[in-house]
Amino acid sequence: MINIMLVDDDVPMIKYLQQLINWEEHGLNVVGTSFSSVKALEMFKQYKPDLVISDIGLPQMNGLELAAELKQIKPDVRMIFLTCHEDFHYAQKAIQLNADSYLIKDELTKEQLEESLKNSINKMIETSVSVEDLSYKEILNRNIEILKHSLFDRLIKRDEPEMLIQFAKKLDISWQYPSFIIGTGHLSISTFMEKYSYQDLSVIKYGFYNIASDIAKKYHGMTFFNEEESIVFVYNYRQNIKFDHHQYLQSLLLEIQQKIIELLGLEISFIYGRQSYDIKNVGFVFKPMIHNRYRFFYNTVPILIWDKETKQSAFCPISRLLDKEMGELVIAVKEKDSKKVKEIIKVITQTSTEKNFDPEELKKVLARRIRLIELQYIESGNEEFYSFLEECSRLSDVVNLVENKLTQLIHLNGKLDGASAREPKLQEIDEYIVQNLSKNVTSTDMAAHLYLNPSYFSRYFKRLTGENFTDYVHRFKIGVAVKILEQTGESVEEVALKCGYSDRTYFSKVFKKYTKMTPREYRARIHY
């Protein structure tokens, strides 16, 4: 019997998985389930199952981080990932993590789950040897990313050259020439936000790394590293006046850019030093690249040379220089004037570029103003936007993010001014949720009701409301629950069941997420 563990912070999803198939008929024994990645880690230490099915979007520690921890404990554990993000399949073929399969939650069927489990079982049979008997090559493949990170860390810390070269050789990395160039690659945050959520950032970054590494196999001397700060590449070569190494390098980077657009739909940029270094001094150029992340804040060129400019102008403090524009933004959103918003942002962009405003200060000024605008329409803002804004290292990304955010607020302002102007489809969606209030309504159910393709519906709904369908349903149901608690004497358990939450603890957790208090605390407050 193969032992298996299920991990997902969505209680209904755990129950759906448990009931979807007869696990014992497939030779599988579910030894445990967990709604928390932290608790899942402790449970894994106790049971050491052979296979784990885990959601990617877990709080505290996401599914990818959890998988890394589990593989430290049991290197041969098999992983199947779940995701509720409708666009994730778009990046699937680019992201080659050490997992057996990826399943879209809203589209998951009995047949898909059985096929994935069959695939994992076959892989277990193929590799059914003890860890002690694994060959050096197998151990290397399982730990290659950890070892590459260690190699890069030693490179930056200027370890002994001979030791570095030998260590690299063990990882099938040939650093046989005296000259090295180092550079970094970065995702465009604004194009990322259009397609993915913030919690997908590490996953898509890993996809970027895998695509780049795969293409680099055709280019001699090129190695990519997936570091926390950015994707990093090291180019090792022999000086030759007859060969243009920089043209060679740019050809590779351009090919990667085109492939990332094709597979992930994202724009990326690269920065590298044109000057070559010996292996002992590579760290000298990398550290300022990371620490001075805003050096090219006002540049729009996709491939930049770090040491092309010898001096960098000091950034100018903003003080109150943008007060007029910030005030005008508030009025433009209130008046629902999208054209005016674009004009103001264009002025802010031109002024910031001309005066070389400090990027950190500029982002803080914009964030503060947007929070003030946002509070006029909703009780609490979407922190994901501010997390994305903090990640931006280019003005173009900042501008696109801010413009999209203000456009959303104008749309929200319009909805608040006249509920009768709502999209007919959204009204139909609300009616369906009300009619099926005591059920777990999924985006697949809703798509079938509207006679739409599930993937199309998910994208359509995100454009329509600015949030995914699961969040919308939770928010809607909690709104109904609030009214029931205010107007009746029904118990919390009765309200939970009426709104489709069979688990009272989970209901309380969701209720608190949207109201900042538990159902009992809410009822106590209104009857105080």
C-alpha positions in Angstrom: 0.0 0.0 0.0 1.3 3.4 -1.0 0.9 6.1 1.7 -0.3 9.5 0.6 -1.0 12.9 2.2 -3.3 15.7 1.1 -2.5 19.4 1.8 -4.8 22.4 1.0 -6.0 25.3 3.1 -9.4 25.1 1.4 -11.5 22.6 3.5 -14.1 21.8 0.8 -11.2 21.0 -1.6 -9.7 18.4 0.8 -13.2 16.8 1.2 -13.7 16.9 -2.6 -10.4 15.0 -3.1 -11.2 12.4 -0.5 -14.5 11.6 -2.1 -13.5 11.9 -5.7 -12.0 8.4 -6.0 -11.8 5.2 -4.1 -8.2 5.5 -2.9 -7.9 1.9 -1.6 -8.9 0.5 -5.0 -5.8 2.2 -6.4 -3.5 0.8 -3.7 -3.3 4.1 -1.9 -3.7 4.9 1.8 -4.5 8.5 2.8 -2.4 8.7 6.1 -3.3 12.3 6.8 -4.7 15.6 5.6 -3.7 19.1 6.5 -5.0 22.7 6.0 -1.7 24.2 7.0 1.7 23.9 5.4 3.4 24.2 8.8 1.3 21.3 10.2 1.7 19.4 7.0 5.5 19.5 7.5 5.2 18.0 11.1 2.7 15.4 9.8 5.1 14.4 7.0 7.9 13.9 9.6 5.7 11.5 11.4 4.2 9.5 8.6 6.8 10.0 5.8 4.3 9.3 3.0 5.4 8.3 -0.5 3.2 10.8 -2.3 1.9 14.3 -1.4 -0.8 16.2 -3.2 -0.5 19.9 -2.3 -2.0 23.2 -3.2 0.6 25.8 -4.5 -1.1 28.8 -3.0 -0.7 28.0 0.7 -0.3 30.7 3.4 2.9 30.9 5.6 4.8 28.5 3.3 3.7 28.0 -0.3 3.4 24.6 -1.9 6.8 24.9 -3.6 8.6 25.8 -0.4 6.8 23.0 1.4 7.9 20.6 -1.4 11.6 21.7 -0.9 11.3 21.0 2.8 9.7 17.5 2.2 12.4 16.5 -0.2 15.1 17.4 2.4 13.4 14.9 4.7 12.6 12.3 2.1 14.3 12.9 -1.3 12.2 10.3 -3.2 8.8 11.7 -2.2 6.6 12.2 -5.2 4.7 15.5 -5.6 1.5 16.5 -7.4 0.6 20.2 -7.3 -2.8 21.8 -7.3 -3.6 25.4 -8.4 -6.8 27.4 -8.6 -5.3 30.0 -10.9 -7.0 29.8 -14.3 -4.0 31.0 -16.3 -1.5 28.7 -14.7 -1.8 26.1 -17.5 -0.4 28.8 -19.8 3.0 28.5 -18.0 2.8 24.8 -17.3 5.0 23.5 -20.1 7.7 26.1 -19.2 7.8 25.2 -15.5 9.7 22.0 -15.0 9.8 21.6 -11.3 10.5 18.2 -9.8 6.8 17.3 -9.6 4.8 14.6 -11.4 1.9 16.8 -12.5 -0.1 20.0 -12.0 -3.8 20.0 -11.7 -6.2 22.9 -12.1 -8.6 22.8 -9.1 -11.6 24.3 -10.8 -11.3 21.8 -13.7 -10.3 18.7 -11.8 -12.1 15.5 -12.7 -12.0 11.9 -11.4 -10.2 10.8 -14.6 -7.5 13.5 -14.4 -6.8 12.6 -10.8 -6.6 8.9 -11.5 -4.3 9.5 -14.5 -2.0 11.7 -12.4 -1.9 9.1 -9.6 -1.2 6.3 -12.1 1.7 8.4 -13.5 3.2 8.9 -10.0 2.8 5.2 -9.1 4.6 4.2 -12.3 7.5 6.6 -11.5 7.7 5.1 -8.0 8.0 1.6 -9.4 10.7 2.8 -11.9 12.8 4.3 -9.1 12.0 1.8 -6.3 15.5 1.7 -4.8 16.7 2.8 -1.4 18.4 6.2 -1.0 21.6 4.5 0.0 21.7 2.7 -3.3 21.2 5.8 -5.4 24.1 6.5 -7.8 26.1 9.8 -7.6 24.3 11.0 -10.7 20.8 10.4 -9.2 21.8 12.2 -6.0 23.2 15.1 -8.0 20.0 15.5 -10.1 17.9 15.5 -6.9 20.0 18.2 -5.3 21.2 20.2 -8.3 19.5 23.4 -7.4 20.8 23.4 -3.8 24.3 22.6 -5.1 24.2 25.3 -7.8 23.1 27.8 -5.1 26.0 26.8 -3.0 28.4 27.2 -6.0 27.1 30.6 -6.8 27.4 31.7 -3.1 31.0 30.6 -3.0 31.7 32.4 -6.3 30.3 35.7 -4.9 32.2 35.2 -1.7 35.4 34.7 -3.7 36.3 31.2 -2.7 39.6 29.7 -3.9 39.5 29.6 -7.8 40.7 26.0 -8.1 38.1 24.8 -5.6 35.4 26.7 -7.4 36.4 25.2 -10.8 36.4 21.7 -9.4 33.1 22.1 -7.6 31.5 23.5 -10.9 32.9 20.5 -12.8 31.1 18.1 -10.5 27.9 19.8 -11.4 28.7 19.5 -15.2 29.5 23.2 -15.4 32.7 23.9 -17.3 34.6 27.0 -16.2 37.8 26.3 -18.1 38.5 29.8 -19.5 40.0 32.9 -17.6 37.3 35.5 -18.5 33.9 35.8 -16.8 30.9 38.1 -17.4 28.0 38.2 -14.9 24.5 39.6 -15.3 21.0 39.5 -14.0 17.5 38.9 -15.5 14.3 40.5 -14.3 10.5 40.0 -14.9 8.4 43.0 -15.9 6.2 43.4 -12.8 3.4 45.2 -14.7 3.0 42.6 -17.4 3.2 39.9 -14.7 0.4 41.5 -12.7 -1.9 41.4 -15.8 -1.7 37.6 -15.8 -0.8 36.2 -12.4 -1.2 36.9 -8.7 1.6 37.9 -6.3 1.8 34.4 -4.8 2.7 33.0 -8.3 5.8 35.2 -8.4 8.3 32.5 -7.2 6.7 29.9 -9.5 6.9 32.0 -12.6 10.4 33.2 -11.8 11.3 29.5 -11.6 9.7 29.1 -15.1 11.8 32.0 -16.4 14.9 30.3 -15.0 14.1 26.9 -16.6 13.4 28.5 -20.0 16.7 30.4 -19.8 18.7 27.4 -18.7 17.2 25.2 -21.5 18.0 27.7 -24.2 21.5 28.3 -22.7 22.4 24.6 -23.4 22.9 25.7 -27.1 25.4 28.4 -26.0 28.8 27.4 -24.9 30.0 28.7 -21.5 26.7 30.0 -20.2 25.2 29.0 -16.8 22.0 30.3 -15.2 21.3 30.5 -11.4 18.0 30.9 -9.7 18.9 33.3 -6.9 16.5 35.0 -4.4 17.3 38.5 -5.7 17.0 37.7 -9.4 17.9 35.3 -12.2 21.7 35.4 -12.6 23.8 34.3 -15.5 27.6 33.7 -15.7 29.3 33.6 -19.1 32.8 32.0 -19.1 34.8 32.5 -22.3 38.3 32.8 -23.8 39.2 36.3 -25.2 39.4 36.2 -29.0 39.6 39.3 -31.1 38.1 37.4 -34.1 34.9 36.5 -32.1 32.4 39.1 -30.8 31.4 37.6 -27.4 29.0 40.4 -26.6 27.0 39.9 -29.8 27.0 36.2 -29.0 25.7 36.9 -25.4 23.1 39.4 -26.7 21.8 36.8 -29.2 21.2 34.4 -26.3 19.4 37.0 -24.2 17.2 38.1 -27.1 16.2 34.5 -27.8 15.3 34.1 -24.1 13.2 37.3 -24.2 11.3 36.0 -27.2 10.6 32.6 -25.7 9.4 34.1 -22.4 6.9 36.3 -24.3 5.8 33.2 -26.3 5.4 30.8 -23.3 4.6 33.1 -20.3 3.3 36.2 -22.0 5.7 38.3 -20.0 8.4 40.9 -20.8 11.8 40.6 -19.2 15.0 42.7 -19.1 18.7 41.9 -18.6 21.6 43.8 -17.1 25.2 42.7 -17.4 28.7 44.0 -17.1 30.6 44.3 -20.4 34.0 44.2 -18.7 35.3 40.7 -18.0 36.7 39.5 -14.7 38.7 36.6 -13.5 36.9 34.0 -11.4 38.2 35.5 -8.1 36.7 39.0 -8.8 33.2 38.2 -10.3 31.6 39.1 -6.9 33.0 42.7 -7.2 30.5 43.5 -10.0 27.6 41.4 -8.9 27.2 43.0 -5.4 26.7 46.6 -6.7 24.3 45.2 -9.3 22.0 43.9 -6.6 22.5 46.7 -4.0 21.9 49.4 -6.6 18.7 48.1 -8.1 17.5 51.5 -9.2 20.4 52.5 -11.4 18.4 52.0 -14.6 15.0 53.0 -13.1 14.4 55.6 -15.8 15.7 53.4 -18.7 13.4 51.4 -21.0 16.0 49.4 -23.0 15.5 45.7 -22.4 19.2 44.7 -22.4 21.4 47.1 -20.5 25.2 47.3 -20.0 26.0 47.8 -16.3 29.5 49.5 -16.8 28.6 51.4 -19.9 28.1 54.6 -17.9 30.9 55.5 -15.5 28.9 57.8 -13.3 25.4 57.8 -12.0 23.6 61.1 -11.1 22.4 61.4 -7.6 18.6 61.0 -7.2 16.6 64.1 -6.3 14.3 64.1 -3.2 10.6 64.8 -4.1 9.6 66.8 -1.0 6.3 68.5 -2.1 7.1 68.7 -5.8 4.3 66.4 -6.8 1.6 67.7 -4.5 -0.4 69.3 -7.3 -0.5 66.2 -9.4 -1.4 64.0 -6.4 -4.3 66.2 -5.6 -5.5 66.2 -9.2 -5.4 62.3 -9.2 -8.0 62.3 -6.4 -10.3 64.6 -8.3 -9.9 62.7 -11.6 -10.8 59.3 -10.0 -13.8 60.9 -8.2 -15.0 62.3 -11.5 -14.3 59.0 -13.2 -12.1 60.8 -15.8 -9.8 58.0 -17.2 -8.4 60.4 -19.8 -7.4 62.9 -17.1 -5.8 60.2 -15.1 -3.6 59.2 -18.0 -2.6 62.9 -18.6 -1.6 63.4 -14.9 0.4 60.2 -14.9 2.2 61.3 -18.1 3.1 64.6 -16.3 4.3 62.7 -13.2 6.4 60.4 -15.5 8.0 63.4 -17.4 8.7 65.3 -14.2 10.2 62.3 -12.4 12.4 61.6 -15.4 13.6 65.2 -15.8 14.3 65.7 -12.2 15.6 62.2 -11.5 13.4 61.7 -8.5 14.4 59.1 -5.9 12.6 55.9 -7.0 11.9 54.6 -3.5 10.4 58.0 -2.5 8.4 58.2 -5.7 6.9 54.7 -5.0 6.1 55.7 -1.4 4.4 58.9 -2.5 2.3 57.1 -5.1 1.4 54.3 -2.7 0.2 56.7 0.0 -2.0 58.7 -2.4 -3.5 55.5 -3.9 -4.3 54.2 -0.4 -6.1 57.5 0.4 -8.1 57.2 -2.9 -8.8 53.5 -2.3 -10.2 54.1 1.2 -13.0 56.3 -0.3 -14.5 53.3 -2.0 -13.5 50.2 0.0 -12.7 49.5 3.7 -9.3 47.9 3.0 -7.1 47.8 0.0 -5.7 45.0 -2.1 -2.2 44.5 -0.5 -1.1 42.5 -3.5 -0.9 45.8 -5.5 1.4 47.4 -3.0 3.6 44.2 -2.9 4.0 44.4 -6.7 4.7 48.1 -6.5 7.5 47.4 -4.0 9.0 44.9 -6.5 9.3 47.4 -9.3 12.8 48.5 -10.3 11.8 50.4 -13.5 9.6 53.5 -13.8 7.7 51.9 -16.8 6.5 49.2 -14.4 5.5 51.7 -11.7 3.5 53.8 -14.2 1.7 50.8 -15.7 0.8 49.5 -12.3 -0.5 52.8 -11.0 -2.5 53.5 -14.2 -4.2 50.1 -14.1 -4.9 50.5 -10.3 -6.5 53.9 -10.8 -8.6 52.6 -13.7 -9.9 49.9 -11.4 -10.8 52.4 -8.8 -12.7 54.5 -11.4 -14.6 51.4 -12.4 -15.4 50.7 -8.7 -16.5 54.3 -8.3 -18.9 53.9 -11.2 -20.3 50.7 -9.7 -20.9 52.4 -6.4 -22.7 55.3 -8.1 -25.2 53.1 -9.8 -25.8 49.4 -9.0 -28.3 49.3 -11.8 -25.5 49.7 -14.3 -24.0 46.3 -13.3 -23.1 43.9 -16.0 -26.1 41.6 -16.8 -23.9 38.6 -16.5 -22.7 39.6 -13.0 -26.3 39.9 -11.9 -27.0 36.4 -13.3 -23.9 35.1 -11.4 -25.2 36.6 -8.1 -28.6 35.1 -8.6 -27.1 31.7 -9.2 -25.0 31.9 -6.0 -28.1 32.9 -4.0 -30.1 30.0 -5.5 -27.2 27.6 -4.5 -26.2 29.3 -1.3 -25.9 26.1 0.7 -23.7 24.5 -2.0 -20.0 24.8 -2.8 -20.3 26.7 -6.1 -17.1 26.4 -8.3 -16.2 28.4 -11.4 -16.8 25.2 -13.4 -20.4 25.1 -12.1 -20.9 28.7 -12.9 -19.3 28.3 -16.4 -21.7 25.4 -17.1 -24.7 27.5 -16.0 -23.7 30.3 -18.3 -22.8 27.9 -21.2 -19.2 29.1 -21.2 -15.9 27.4 -21.5 -14.4 27.2 -17.9 -11.1 28.7 -18.8 -12.8 31.5 -20.7 -15.2 32.2 -17.9 -12.3 32.5 -15.4 -10.5 35.0 -17.5 -13.8 36.9 -18.3 -14.7 37.0 -14.6 -11.3 38.3 -13.5 -11.6 41.1 -16.1 -15.1 41.9 -15.0 -14.5 42.0 -11.2 -10.8 42.3 -10.7 -10.7 39.2 -8.5 -10.9 35.4 -9.0 -14.2 33.6 -8.7 -13.4 31.8 -5.5 -12.7 35.0 -3.6 -15.9 36.6 -5.1 -18.1 33.7 -3.9 -16.5 33.8 -0.4 -17.0 37.6 -0.2 -20.6 37.3 -1.4 -21.5 34.5 1.0 -20.0 36.3 4.0 -22.1 39.4 3.0 -25.2 37.2 3.2 -24.0 35.7 6.5 -23.5 39.2 8.0 -27.2 40.0 7.2 -28.4 36.7 8.7 -26.4 37.3 11.9 -27.8 40.9 12.1 -31.5 40.0 11.4 -32.0 36.6 13.0 -31.1 34.6 16.1 -29.8 31.6 14.2 -26.7 30.0 15.6 -23.3 30.4 13.9 -23.4 26.7 12.9 -26.8 27.3 11.2 -25.6 30.4 9.4 -22.5 28.5 8.2 -24.5 25.6 6.8 -27.0 28.0 5.2 -24.1 29.7 3.4 -22.5 26.4 2.3 -19.8 26.0 4.9 -20.1 22.5 6.5 -17.1 23.2 8.8 -17.7 25.9 11.4 -14.0 26.5 12.0 -13.4 27.1 8.3 -16.5 29.4 8.1 -15.1 31.5 11.0 -11.7 31.7 9.3 -13.3 33.0 6.0 -15.7 35.3 7.9 -12.8 36.9 9.8 -10.8 37.4 6.5 -13.5 39.6 5.1 -14.9 41.3 8.2 -11.8 41.4 10.5 -13.7 39.6 13.3 -15.2 36.2 14.0 -19.0 35.6 13.6 -19.5 35.6 17.4 -17.5 38.8 17.8 -19.6 40.4 15.0 -22.9 39.4 16.6 -21.7 40.5 20.1 -20.8 43.9 18.6 -24.1 44.5 16.9 -26.1 43.5 20.0 -23.9 45.6 22.3 
